Every structure is written in C-alpha cells, then in structure tokens.
Amino acid sequence: MAKGKKHAKGEGGKGDKAAKGSAGPGKGGGRKGKAAADAPALRLSDLLRVPEGEPYDLAARDAAATPAGPADKAAGLAATARMGEHLTDLQERLYAASTKGDPRRVLLVLQGMDTSGKGGTIKHVVGLFNPSGCRIRAFKAPTPEERAHPFLWRIRKALPEAGEMGIFDRSHYEDVLIARVRELVPRAQVTRRYAQINRFEQSLADDGVTVVKCFLHLSYEEQRRRLAARLDTPEKHWKFNPADIEERAVWPAYQEAYELALERCSTAAAPWFVVPADRKWYRNWAISTLLREHLEALDPQYPKADFDVAECKARLLSEG
C-alpha cells in the first residue's frame, strides 16, 4: 500500500518540499548526525521540539532514530533507571510546593498510532514516579454524556491538581485526528478546533500547567511487527482489536492528520515533541529525559517552615 501523501489543498498550508526542510531529527538522525554533534549544547527538548508554525513531514523522520540517546539498549535502560530517583525528588518538591500555594503542575500528553507505546510509557516512565502524585486518564470513544458537551469538557474534568503529574493516554487531539480521518464531524468544525485547542492550552500554561505533548512516532513496518507479536502470544490477545487492521488501511490519512496537528498546535505555551518510538528503550529514555528537563526548569523547592522549628523540637523532646 502506498504510504506517501500530500496535504489536501487548503489544509496543510504549504507543500511537502517546504516540510522536508523543517527542523528536527531526520532519517538516520541518530548519534552520528549534526544533531548528535550539537547535543552537548542542546537539551533533548530542543532536538525533538516541533518548530512553531512550520510544516512538518513525518515521512522525513526516522522512527528508529535515537537522537542524542545512549549508545545502545543496555545503556538506555540503565540511564532511564538512574533517572528514577531524581525524577521522584523533583516530583516530591513539586507536590510539597503546592501545599504552600504553588499552583504549578505537569501534564504529559501521549499520542500515537496503536502499538506506539502509550501504555508502555505509562508503565516504564510514569512508573518511576510516586503513583500517589499521578493522575492518569485514558481517553476512549466519548460517552453519550460527553458527546452532549463541547469536546474539551471531558478534558477539563481530568486535569491534574496543583502539585500533581497528569498523564493523558490519548487526549483532546483525538478530536482532530480520528474525527478528521473518519469524518465524525464536518471538516469545518475540525478546522476550528485547532485554534480552540491552542487557546485552551494557553489557558493551562497561564494557570501553571506545564504541558509536555509527545507524539510517539512509529513506523508502518514496526506496527505490523508489534501487531503480529500480539497475535502470536495468547497472553496478549486481549490487547489486539481486529479494528487495528482496518485502521492501518487509512495510515496515510492518519499521518496527514497528525502532521496538521503538529503544525498547527505546536506553540510556545505547549510545544509538540516528536519521539522516535520504534525502539522502546529509546522512547522511554527520551520521555523520561523530557520530563526531567521540564521539571528541572520549574525547579520546585521545598517550602520553608511557617512555624518555629526549634521550639517545636524542644516541646517534642520535653515530653515525658
């Protein structure tokens, strides 16, 4: 099946030629390219970030690349494990600061095709954090009640509270992805939603929410291998849905829908990060690193005591 495509006139804004010149890790964009040479001076956030307002060509990005990553799988697994203690400390500081009125919180948005690893990321990356401070929500097809409200209604209800880590397995972007591909609503309505999403995410940033949006970039061939592995393993049959095969038939349409979402909704307030996802170990390392970089930028601090520590200690020790 041909997987190449061009944006429909009036939808993409610019042609593929311009898209291929946009920034980001390209084919073979692993450790040997220019991005790797620049890596010591750049954060991973800089390397994987989708440029604001520019066309984006997913076909030009190698889903098996490992930009700025560890040398191999063993090194990647070890590096991800080593981050765990530091991430937990940053999370605790974020929560502690919230007890004294700091409104900041983090929202990790995970989007990608089936088998791209949203659940695996939650297990292996979010699992590094204290679960009591995490609010995880998987968005399925909307219920009749949810359909009766504007599309952002159910999203607002699931947002993290101050000091929390929120994790969305799929998100409001489904309403410009499957809704566009399957024509669940008129195309004009889908087009209006991009601006609505940008305004919504700006409001989140204004309220102290750091939004980390990760598109898990999986190749067509790797998805086939992962689906076949599920069919070959009885213990994984529950994870397989025959509809997944039907969705592969419209793979080009989904790639175009994702490109439009990346182009139109990567903003200063809430940029998109494209994470190569063919290598699971790299995906986990990269998202762990992105979260670390964002939490370090927030630099939450333990609040100072608002009571007399010495006096309280003296009273405690004086008890009979």
Number of C-alpha atoms within 10 A of each C-alpha: 8 6 12 11 13 14 16 11 9 7 13 20 14 16 15 17 10 12 19 17 14 16 16 22 26 21 14 16 21 20 17 12 16 12 20 19 12 12 17 10 9 13 14 20 20 15 20 23 20 23 20 17 12 18 25 30 27 20 19 17 21 22 25 22 21 27 27 25 22 20 11 11 15 10 15 20 16 13 17 21 16 12 16 18 12 15 23 16 14 22 24 20 18 28 24 18 20 21 13 13 11 17 17 23 26 27 23 21 21 24 23 21 22 17 22 25 23 23 14 15 21 18 12 17 23 24 13 19 20 14 12 8 18 20 16 19 17 13 15 10 9 11 9 8 8 14 12 10 10 9 18 17 13 18 15 12 8 16 21 21 19 22 26 24 27 24 24 22 19 18 19 19 21 17 19 24 21 18 17 21 20 12 12 12 14 10 14 9 13 18 15 11 17 19 13 15 20 17 14 14 20 17 13 19 18 12 13 15 26 22 22 21 24 23 22 25 26 23 19 15 9 17 18 13 12 15 20 12 14 17 16 11 10 10 9 12 13 10 11 16 13 8 8 14 12 10 16 17 12 14 18 18 22 20 22 24 23 25 21 22 19 27 24 21 24 20 17 11 18 19 22 24 25 24 30 27 27 25 17 19 23 26 26 24 25 27 25 22 21 23 20 19 16 15 19 13 9 15 12 21 15 16 15 8 8 7 8 8 10 9 9 11 10 10 10 10 8 8 6 4
